[in-house]
Amino acid sequence: MKSIGNSVPRSGGRERVSGKQRYVGDIKLAQMVHAKPVSINCAHARITGIDTSEAEKVSGVLAIITSENITQPIKRYGPTYADRPLLADNMVQYHGEPVALVVAETSHAAAVAASRVAISYEELKPILTVEEALDPHAELVQSPQLRKNHPLRNTNILDHWDFGWGDITQAQPDITITNTYRFNQLAHFAIEPYTYIADASADVITVYSPTQNPFRLQKSIADTFELPLSHVVIHAPDPGGAFGGKQHPKFEHICAYASQVVQRPVRIELTLEESFQAARRSAATITMTSGFTHDGILVSQDIETWYLAGAYADIAPRVASKGSYLAAGPYVVPHVRTSANVVLSHTVPSTAYRGFGNPQVAWAYESQMDAAAKALGLDAVEIRMKNLPKRGQEFIANDKPADGIWSQTLQKAADEIGWNKPLLPDHGRGIALGIKMGATSGASYAIVRLHMDGSATVFSGTSDMGQGARTIFTQVVSEELGVPFENIDMVMGDTEKVPYDLQTSASRSTVFMGTAIQRACDDIRAQLKKLASEAYKIEEQQISVESGTVHLSDGICKTYTELLKDRFGKLGGEVIGVGQMRSELVAGHPLGGQPAFYEFVCCAAEVAVDRNTGEIAVDKLYIISDVGKALNSQHVTMQDEGAAVMAVGHTLMEHYIYDEHGRIRNLGALDYRIPTIKDIPRDLRSYHIENHDGPGPYGAKGMSEGGTLSVSPAIASAVEQATGVRIRDLPLTPEKVWKALQEIEQ
């Protein structure tokens, strides 16, 4: 049976549902001790004293680490700027920032002692919004010394970019539409908690982390502790969900430091409430002025984006720049001007989150398309069709052109949802497009070992955090070498064993690592030809390798096992294939390089609205994705539908709530609502457009983030059709809808 295109059984699926999967939290090391972070109950304060005397009396306490007893100056780390300290450096910058770390023999003793650490502090007024950060009288969230050479170091603007093309001042639209849109802060809410173990008791620092990026974590730890990479080992078992929240370091560094102090392995496990304070999605405020001709042709987009980063940079600048770069949407627009910004605040540091800054801008540009359609008396599908680029047509100046027949995606969504069919009272339909750039650079290396018995082992640095990378890579090897699926083993996530991979992000795994593995299989086939030539004394040109067999010139076929036995004899041996895929940085490109592919998606929604309560019920939600080739159609469906359900969360209910002290008031599962089975759309479907036009194996494009991109504007459009109300501030809570209905009905 051919592997590619079929929904083969999920690699590791049985272990996940049976409870046998071994996560970081399941790992137990000899002499391992436990650590608990200590924080204060506000977002911004100056630490005036830390009294550990009562905490030290708790039986089993081994050490209490504060900024006062950390080697000075305090080490800082971060993927963009090295600005995040191991522990709060005299100042608390967000609610939940660790001020101290208690290390004890048991987790209970650590928790009890942590509750007895007395911290004295002077509370200061926090900066919680973009507007507060930009106030001329606002204090600086960060010291300018952390960005010594940055032109904006004396402001709360972390980074700024100017994107665009054409000349906005020369555009002559017939109508312009200006609106401001707000996107909410969100928790990643992965089922697996943030858990870390570090053993720095020897010359080598060994870290166990659910990280998406073991090699980038390895480098960060090595830089912080001034060690060669060979002296840092990262073990990264498959994460139990990540969604970007485990892309960059959180507590690994302080965990390693604590292990150095006590000379034993140290374990930190965050509660769900603490995980809310470890990472979040960036909020955004976007103002957009869109110019159209009378017949609905986009003439201009004048855009201002403000992403709310948090207290430390993390990867927020990249999120803001990559999202803002596509803020004009997947449309042909002659004149675009984008002022993109990311600002600091006394909030939880924001990081990567599924969609990577693009759901924020899609919320704006697709809502603008609906507003234009309404103003011009055009159909929402029609106005989008008018402005979509043709395949191969440039829509971003001097960048990768449209890599699909995107009109197919839009038309499929309209057809499936029954776009022009009659609706029941208080029902509405909406449709929206979304686009995201794939990886703009990358480096993935793979090793495939073909053993004497014809089985194979694959070594890959990619993390399988639920996207099914193990299964896809196994399918590629099975397809390329003809090795049965069940005879292939996958080794991942261990820097001691696997070759380098830049990171698991940007939906890159199939395209980058999949191609590297495919090339490693090419290498094996080439070696098999050479071995057969040596063993049977015939020319390599007369030999072919197909479907698990070696075909010789005289019509004789040899299995891999037969060939390897004939060539290697009693000494044995194996064939080791090496492959790589690299996409280098491009000097002068605003994002460092053109994307390998675009994730292009259309969402169609049908909703019912209860006018008495403002409650929205999503009856139908259809996701149509341009995937190039679905290597495993069931995986593609699951990724799209899972992403769509996440997007239903940020559309209808999820958001952080802060009080005047900057405290998050809805920490945890009870007060922060995520979609449950009762909130799942009654009819949830996923469709794939396959034209085999992607850069990955067999024409595949990356996917799995696309399902998040356009759910919000599609649902908002459906709500507007049902009620006449358009809300531009997410989430669309029943309270907001009800209040808006009261205003128009008065």
N, C-alpha and C positions, 0 to 999 in steps of 0.2 A: 504494500500500500504506500502510495506517495505520502510524504509527511507534510509538505507545504500546502497550505490551504485547507487542511483538515483540522478538526477540533480534537486533537489527540488528548489523552488524559493529562491533567496538570501535574507537572513534576513537583513533588512535595505537597500536593494537595491533600493526600490522605493524612500525612503527618499534621497538617494544620488543623484539620477538623477533628482528629482523634486526640489532640493534646500532646502528641509526641514531639512536635516541633520544639527545638531547643533555642530559646531566645536568650539574650544577655541576662535577663532576670533569673534564668534557670541555672546559670553557671555558678558553681561554688568552688572556691580555691582554698587550699589549706591555709590556716591562720588568717583567713579573711576577716576584716573588721568592717564596721559600718559608720557612715558619716551622715550628718544631718545639717543642712544649711539653716542659718538664722537670719531673719530679716526683721524690719520694723513695719509699723502699721501706717505708713504713708509713702508718698511717691518721691518726695524731695526733702532732704534734711542734711544738716551738718552734724556729723557724729562728734559728740563732746566727751564721751567716755564709754568704756565697755567693762563691766564688772562680771568676771567669770567665777568668782569665789564660790557661789552657791552651786553653780553647775559642776565645778570640779569635785564637789562632795559626792556626786552621784557615783555609785559603784560601777566600775567598768569603764569610766571615762579615761581615755588615753591622751588626748590632746584637744585643745581648743585653739583654733587658728583664727587670728584676726589680722587686719592690715598692719597692726603694730609689730607683729612678730613674723611677718613675711619679709623676705629679703628685699631691701630697698635699692633702687626704686621698684615699685611693684610691677611685675611683668604684665604686659598687656598683649592681647591677641585679637584677631579678626580677619575675615577674608578680604575686606576692602581696605580698611585702616586698622592698624594695631591699636585700638582705642579701648577695648574692654578689659578691665583689670581682673585679676584672679579673684579678688574680693573688693568690695566697695572701698575706694581709696579716700577715706575721711568724709566723703559725700555720698549720700544715697541719691540715685538718679531715676529710679522707677520703683513702683510698688512690687516688692518681692526680690529686689536685688540683694544677694547674699552679703551680709556684713561680717559674719563669722561662720566657721564650720566646726562642728563638734564631732570628734572621732571617738568611738567607743566599741567595746567588745560585741555589743548587740545593737540591733536597730532600736529596740525599746529604750535601752539606756541612752542612746544618742538622742532620741526624741525627747525624753524627760529632761536631759541636761540642756538641750537646746531651749526648752521652755523656761529654763532658769537663768539663761544668760540675760543680764540686765544691760540694756543699751540706753544711754542718755543721748539725747539729740535735740537740736534746735530745728523745728519744722520750718520749711520755707515754702513759698507759694510755687506750685508746680505749673509748668507749661504743658497743656494737654491738647491743644488744637493748633492747626496751621495759623489761624489768625493770631493767637497768643504768641506763637513763636516769632511771627513777623512784626510784632509790635515794636516800634523803635525804642521803647523803654524796657523791653524784656531783657532779663539777664541771659547770659550765654549758657546754654546747656553744657557745652564742653569747653574746656580751656583751649585757647588758640594754640597752645604748645603741642597739642595732640595732632594738629595739622599745620605745622610750622610754615610750610611753603605753599599752602593752599590760599588762593586769592579770596576765598569766602570765610577764612578762619575766624574773623571777627564778627561773624553773623551766625544765626541759627540755621542758615541754609547750608546743608551738608554738601550738596553738589547742584550744579545748574548746567543745562545743555540747551543749545539752540539748534533745532532740526528744521528741515523744510526745503522747499524748492519753488521755482517760479518767483513771482513778485506779488505779494498779497495786496500791495497798494495799487496794482494795475488790474486787479480782478474787477469785473463789472457784472455782478450778479443782479438778477431782477428782484430777488428777495433775499433777505438775510434773517437767520434765526439764531438767537443767542439764549443760552440756558446754562445754568450751573448744576452739576451733578455731584452727589456725595456717595462714596462707597465706604462700607463699614469695616471695622477691625474684627478679626475672626481668630478663633482658636483652631489649631490643626486637629485636635481631638482624635489622634491615633489611638487605637485600642491598647497597643503596647505602651507602657509608661516609659518615660525617659529614665534609663538605668545605665549606670557606668561602673566599671571596675578598672582599677589601675594598680599595677604592681611595679613599683619603682625601687624595690628593695635590692636590686642587683644593678649591674652596669647598664643593662638594657631596660628601658621603660616599656612595659607591655600594657596596652589599653584594650579593654573590651567595650565596644560601643555599638549601638544600633545605627551608626552613621551611614548615610548614603554615599559618602566619599572617603573611603578609608585612606587613600593615598594623600588627599589634601589634609586630612586630619594628621596623618603621619608627619607631613612637612610642618604643620602648625605646631605640633608638640616639639618637634626637633628644633624649630626656630626659638620657641619660648625657653626651652631648657638648654639651648646651645649645645645640641648633640648632633652627630652625623645621623643621616637617615637610617643607617645600618644599626643604630642603637635604639631605634623606636620601632615597635611592632604593634600593628593594629589588627585585632581580631574583630571582625564585623559580621556576626551571624545575621541571617536575613531579618530585617526589621519587621515588626508587626504593624505595618503602616508607617508612613512618614509624611507624604504630601508636601515635601520641602522642609518640614520642621526639623528633620534630622540631617539636613544637608551640610550644616556648618556647626562648629563646636559650641557646646553649651557649658557642661560641667567637667569635661574630660581633663582640662588643665589643672583645676583646683584639686580634682581627685588624684591626679598624679603627684601634685605637690604634697598633698596630705600623706600619700604613701611614702614619699621621701622622708617626711617627718617621723612617722611611726615605724618605718621600715617593715611594713607588712602590706599585703594587698588591701585596698580600701574600696568599699562599695557605696555608691550613692544611688538611691532610687527616689524619684520625685513622686509626690502624690499628684492626682489629677489637678488639684487646685494649683499646686506649684508648677505644673507643666504649662498652665495658662500664663504664668509669669515668666516662663523661659523663652517663649517665642510666640509670634502671632503674624497674621497677614497685615500688610500695610493698608491703612485707610488712604483714601484719595479724595481730593476736591478738584473737579475738572470744569473749567469754563470753556465753552466752545461756541464760536460764531461760524455758522455754515452758510455759504452763499450758493444759490441755485438759480438756474434759468426758469422761465415760466413753465417749460415742459419737463422740469425735474432733473436737469443735468447739473451735477455738482461742479461748481466753479472754483470754490475756495473753502478752506478750513483754517480758521485762526484759533489756536488752541493754547490754553494755559493749564498745565498739570501741576498739582502739588500733592506729593506723596508724603505721608506722615511716618517718618522712619522709627522714632523712638529715641532712647537715650544713647545708644551706640549704633554704629553704622551697619554691622553685620553685612548682609549682601543687599541692603535696601537701595544703594545707588544703582546697582545693576538692574534691580527690579524696576525702578523708576525710569531709567533710561531706555531699557528694552521695551517696556510697555508704551512709553511716550513716543518712541520712534514710529510705532504703528497707530498712533492716535487718530489719524485720518481714516482708518479703516481699510478694508480690502477693495477700495474704489479708485478709479482713475480721477484724480483731482489735479488740475493744472497748477494751482497755487496753494501752497501749504506753509504755514508758519506755526511752529510749535515751540513754546517756551516751557521747558521741562525742569521741574525742581523737586528736590527731596529735602525735607526739613527735620531737624532734631526736636525732640520733645521729651518730657519726663514721663514717658510711657514705656511699656515693655518693648524691647528691641524687636523690630519687624524683620522678617526673613523671607526666604523663598516660600511660596505657597502655590499649589497647583494652578497653573495659568500664568504665574510669574509676571504680575503687573498688567496683564492683558484683559482680564475680566473688568478691571476698573475702567479702562478706556472704551471697551466695547459697550459698557453700560451707557456711556455718553454718546459715542458716535451712532449707535443704533437707535437710541432714543431721538437723536436729531433727525435721522432718516424718517422716523414715524411722524415727527412734528412737521417736517417738510411735506410729506405725503398728505397730511391733513390740511395744511395751509394751501396746497396746490390742487387739492381735489383729486389726487392720484392714489392708486392702489399701492399698498405697502410692498407687495411683491414686484409690481411693475417698476417702481422707482429704484429698487435695488438692481433689477435686471438692466436698467438703462445705464447704470454706472459701474457695473462689474467689468474688470478687464478680461479680454480674451486670453486663452492659453498662450503663453509666450509673450504677452504684452507687458511692458514696464508700467508699474503703478507707483513705485517708489523710485524717484530719480536716481539713476546710476546704481541701481541695486538689482537683486534677483527678480526676474519677471514672474508673473503668475505661473505656477507650476502645475496647474490642473484646469479642467474645464469646469469652472466653479459654478456656472449657470446650471449645470446638471444637479448640483447639490441643492441649490435653491428651489429648482423646479420639483425635485423629488420630495422635498419637505412640503411644498404647497400641495402637491398631489396627494400625499399620504394623509395629511391633516384634513383634507376636504375643504380647501381654502374658501371656496365660494358657496359652500353649502349653507342652508338656513341654520340659524342658531336658536336655542331655547332662550326664554327670557333670562336676563341677568347672567348670560354666558357671553364669552368673548374669545376671539382667537388672536394670536400674535405670532409674528415670525421675526427672526433676527439672525444675522450672520456674525461670525467671529473668526478672527485670524490671529495666529501666533507664529513668530519666527522660531524655527528649530535652532539647534546649536549653531553658532556662528564660528566656532573653532572647537578643536578637540583632539584628543590623542587616546586611542584605544589599542591595546596589544592583547593578543590571545595566543595560547598554546594548546594544541590538540595532540594527544598521544594516542597512536594506534597500536594496540598491544598485540602480542603474538596470537592470541585467540580470536582476534577480529573485533574485540570490544574497544571502546574508546573512552578516554578521560579528557575533559575540557577544563582549562584553567582560565578564569576570567575575573577581572577586578570589578565588574559591575555588581551592584547590590540588587537583589530581588526583594523589593519591599511590597510585593503584592501585584506588580504589573505583569508577572509571569515570565521574567527574563530567562529563568532556568528552562522553562518549557520551550520557548522560542529558539533559544540557542541549541537545545537538543534537537529540535526539528531541523535546524539548518544543517547540523552535522549528519543527521540521519539521511537527509535529502542529498547532501553532497557526497557522502562516502558509502551510502547504502547500508550503514550499520543499523540494526534494529533499534528502535527507540529505547527499549528496555535494557539494552546493553551499553548505554552511554551514561557516564557519571559526570556530574558537574561540580567543580570545586570553585568556590567564590568567596570574596570578602575576607581575605587573610593576606596581609602584605608580606608575610614570610613565604607564601606558597604561590601566589598568582602574580602575573605580570601587571605592569602599570596600566591604570585607566584613570583618565582625568577626573571624572565624576559621573554619578548617575543623576542626571537632571536633563531638563529641556527635551524630554521625550526622545533622547538620543540613542537609547540602548540598541534597538533593532538596527538602526542605520549605521551607527559607528561600531559597536562591538559585534553586531551581527555580521557586518562586512569583514571585520578583522578575523572572525572565526571562519567565515567563508574562504578567505584568503589562506588561512592556515590549512584548510582542507585542500585547497589548490596545491599548496606546498607538499602535502602528503601525497597527492596523486602524482605529482612530478617525481617525487622520490620513489614511489612504487614503480613507475616506469623505468627509472634508472636501475632499481634493484632487479626487476624482471629482466632487463637487458643484460645485467651481469650474470644472473642465475641461468638464463636460457640461451645466452650468446646470440641475441638478435638485436636489430636496431631499435632504438626507442621510438622512432617514427612508426614502427609496425605494431606498437603496443597501445592499447587504450584501457582506461579504468572507468568502469561504469557499474552502477548499482551493486557495489560490494564485490565485484569480480574484476579480475585482470584478464583482458582479452589479448591473446597472442596472435601472431601473424598467420599461423596455420589453423586457426579456428579453435584452438584449445583455450579453455577458460580455467583460470586458477582462482581459488578463493584467497583472501588475504592471508589466512592462516597457512595455506599450502605454500604460497609464495615466500612468506617470511621463514617458514621451516626450511624450504629449499635453499634460501639465500643465507640464513644465519646459522643453520645447523644446530648442534647441541648447545652451543654457547648462548643461543637465544638473542633477542634484541627487540627493538620496536622502532617505529617511525614517528618522529616528532616534527609536527608542522608548526610554523610560526607565522602569524599574520598581524597586520596592523592597518589601522585607518587613521590618518591624520588630516586635519584641516587647519592650516596655519593662520596665524593672525595676519591681518592686512593693514598695513600702515595707512593712515588717513581715513579709513572707514569709521564712521561715527560709533559703530558697535564693535569694531575690531575685525569685521569680516562679514561676508554675505551668509545668509542662512543656508544650511544644507537642504532645507525643505521648509514649506509652510504647513502648519496645521490649519486647515480650513474646515469650517463646520457651519451648519445651519440648524437652528432650533425652532421648532414649531410647537406652540402651546395652545391648549384650550382650557379655560378656567370657568368656574362658577363662583359668583360673589354673593354672599349673604348681606344685603343692604342694611339689615337690622344690627349686625354685629361687625361688619367689615371683614369677616373671615373669608379667606380665599381658599378654594379647593381646586387643585390642579387635576382636571379630569384626564387630559391627554398631554403627554410630553414626548416629542419625537426628536431624536438626534440623528442627523445625517452627516457623515464625515467622509471627506476625500482622503482615503488612506493609501492610495497607490495600489497596494496589494495587502489583503488581510492574510498574514501567514497562518494565523489561527483565528478563525472567525468568532469563535466563542469568547476568546480573550478580548478581542476588539469590542465585542458587544458588552462584555462585563465592564471594561474600562470606560466606555462611553456612558453606560447607564450609571455606574458608580460616580463618575464625575458629575453627571447631571443631578443626581440626588444631593451631592455636596453643594451644588449651585442652588438647588431649591432651598437649602439651609440658609445660605447668605442672602437669598432673595426675600425670603418670607420671615425669618426669625432670628438668625444668629447675629450677635453684635456684642462688643464689650460695653459695659456701662461703668463710667467713672463718677466718683463723687468729688467734692471740692478739694479733698486731700489727695486726689489722684489715685485713690484706692479702687481696684476693680471690685464692683459690688456683686457681680454675678459669676464668681468663680465656681467651677464644678458643674456636675451634670444636672443638679436640681434647678439652678437658676439660669443656666445658660442652655437654651434649647437647641438641640440638633434634630433633624428629621428622624422620626420613628417610623415604624411600619404603617402607622395611621396617616402619616404625611406623604408617603410615597404616591406619586401620581397613579391614578387608577389604571391608566393605560400608558405604560412606559415602553418605548421601542427605540431600537437603534438600527440604522441602515448604513451601508457602506457603499461608497462610490469607488470602484476599482478600475483604473486605467493603466496599471503597471507603469506609472510614470514617476516613481520615486527613486531616490539615489541609493536606497538600501537593497538588500538581497531580494531578488525576484521582483524588483520594482516597488518595494515597500517604502512608505514614509513613516516617520515617527507619529505616534498618537498616544492618547491617554489623558492629555490635559485639555484637549479641544472641547470635551463635553461640558466644561465649566464656563466657557467663554461667553455664550450668548443667551443663557437661560434667563437671566434677570431682565434684559430688555424685551424678550419674547413674552414673558409673563406680565410685565408692566403694560405692554401693548394690549394684551388680552384683557387685562383689568380695565384699561381705558375704554375698550370697545364695549365691555359689559356695563360700565358705570358712567363713562364720561369723565372720569377722574384720572389724571396723570400725575404720578408721584415721582420725584427726581431724587429722593433721599432714601437710600436703602437702610434697613430692610422694609418691605411692604407689610408692616404689622397690621393686624386688625384695627388697632387704635388709629393709626395714620389714615387708613382707608375710610374708617367710619367718620373721622373728623372732616376729611376732605368731602365726603358725601354730604355731611351736614351743611358745609359751606355752600355747595352748589344747589342744595335743595331749599335753602332759606329764601 
